[in-house]
Amino acid sequence: MLELSHELDYLQWIFGPVNWVSAWSGQLSDLEIDVEDSAFLTMGFVTTTAGRETVATLALDFVRRDTTRTCLVIGSTGSLRWNALAGTVEVFREGASNWEQLFSQPQSRNASYRAQFAHFLSCVESGKSPLVDGEAGLAVLRVIEASRQSMHLGGLRQEVGKNSAE
C-alpha cells in the first residue's frame, strides 16, 4: 500500500478525508517482493452536505501485467472515467448510449514527476507552501495504518483517526 499510495492521495483530494476503511491485502502471485502484491480497500468519506456518505473501492496490485491507472466515479446522474495514462476524462450521462470525452491531454509518463520537482524547487526558492503538504501525506499514512489494522482483524471496518499513524 505504501508503494501505490498515490490513489489514496487523489481520492482524498477529490472526496475529502477518509472516515473508515475495510481492507484485505496479501500475496496473490509468485512475485519475489517484500510487500503485499495486492490490496483491496473499501472506504467511507466525510458525509456530504446532503447527508449522504461517499463510498469508494480501491484495488491496488503489482500482479497486473498491463500498466493501468484509472478512476471511475459513479453518480446519480452519470459516471466519470479518468485514465491517467491516456490523459483523458470521459462522462457517461444519464440516458446516454456512450461515453463522451470531456478532456484529453496526453503526456509523457514522467511529465507529472518533472512538474512536481519543478514545483518543489519553486517553493524552496520562493518560500511558498507546496500544493500538497505534509498533512496530506500524513492523512494517507493514517488510511494505510487503518487498512493494516482492518486486514489483521479479518477485514473489519476501522475508523481512520488522527492517532492511527502516530
Secondary structure as UniProt FT lines:
FT   TURN            3..5
FT   HELIX           6..15
FT   STRAND          18..26
FT   STRAND          38..45
FT   TURN            49..50
FT   STRAND          55..61
FT   STRAND          70..75
FT   TURN            76..77
FT   STRAND          78..83
FT   TURN            84..87
FT   STRAND          88..93
FT   TURN            94..95
FT   STRAND          100..104
FT   TURN            109..110
FT   HELIX           111..126
FT   HELIX           134..152
FT   TURN            153..155
FT   STRAND          158..159
FT   TURN            162..165
//
